[in-house]
Amino acid sequence: MKHANAYQPFFLSSLQRVHTLTLNDLKWTAFEAHDFLGDGEDWALVIENMLLEKNPEILKKIKFGKERDMFCISSEDKDALHEIAEMVAEFYEDRALLEEQIEKYAKY
């Protein structure tokens, strides 16, 4: 029996006590419509600003990856990663909602 991925749209991997969420489909075109590349740095910007508004305590528990061709977040706190995955899942598959999040949170 195949189990649903509780971290959708991310993939979760773990090595020792460090867990990593990886997002492979970066939805480039949604970001490009707002003059962003849609790379890992742009996703980090959206997630960081969203967390600053919704749950800034999580930022102390996570580390953003440095990759540009994908987006990664690492943490020893698996619950913090799950909360981020749930936030992103609310808008990830809906182009209009994704663009709203980009417009709201993709700010330097």
N, C-alpha and C positions, 0 to 999 in steps of 0.2 A: 504494500500500500504506500503510495506516494503522499508525503505530507506537504501541506501548503507552506510557502515561504513566509514566515511571520515578519520578515524584514523587506518585503516587496516595496518599492521597485529595486532595492539593493540586493546584493549577494553578501552574505555574512561568512567570514572566515575567521578562524581562531588559531593562534599559535601561542602556546603556553597560556598566559593570562591576558594577552592582548587580543582584542577582537577588532575586526576591520569590516566596515561597510564599504562596498565598491559599487559604483554606478557606472555601467558601461554605455548605456544609451543616454547621451548628454542632451538630447533634444536641441541640437545645434540651431535648427531653423527658427525655433521659438525665440532664442536669444538673439540671433542675427536680425530679426525683425525690430529689435530694440538697440541695435548697434553694439552688441556684445558678440564675442566669439562663441560663447557657449562652452568654453573649456572648463577644466577642473577649477581654475581660479575663479571663474564667474559663478560656478555652483557654490564654491566656498563663500563667496560674497553674499549670495542669496541666503544660504543657510545661516551664516554668522549673523546677518542683520535680522533674520527671522527669529533666531534664538535670543538675540539682545532684547527683542520686544516680548517674546512669549515665555522664555525660560532661560535667563542669562546664567543661571547656576550651572547649566549643562556645559557652557563654554569652558569652564574650569576643568572639566572631566574629559575633554576630547582634544584630538590633534588632527588638523587637516593635512592630507597628503600633499605632496609637491608636484604630482603628476599633472600634465596638461591634457593628455588624451583620454583621461578618465578621472573620476572623482572618488576620493577615498577619505574616510574618517576613521580614526583609530581611538580606542579607549579600553581601559580595563573594566569600565562600567558598562556591561551589556544592556542594562535597562536604559541608560542614557541613549545608547545607539538605537534601541527599539523605539524610544520616544521620537527621535529624529526621523526614523523610517516612517512612523505613523503620520507625522506632520507632512512629509513629502508625498506620501501615498494619497493624501487628500486632494492634491492638485496635479500630480505627475502625468496621469493619462488623459487629462482634460485640457486641450490646447488653450481654451479661453482662460481657465483658472491658472494654468501655468504662466501664461502671459501676464495675468494680474499680479502674480507673485514676483515675476521678473521686474515688472514696472515698479512695484512697491519696494522691493528689497535689494535690487541690483544697483546699489549706490555706493560710491566711494566716499 
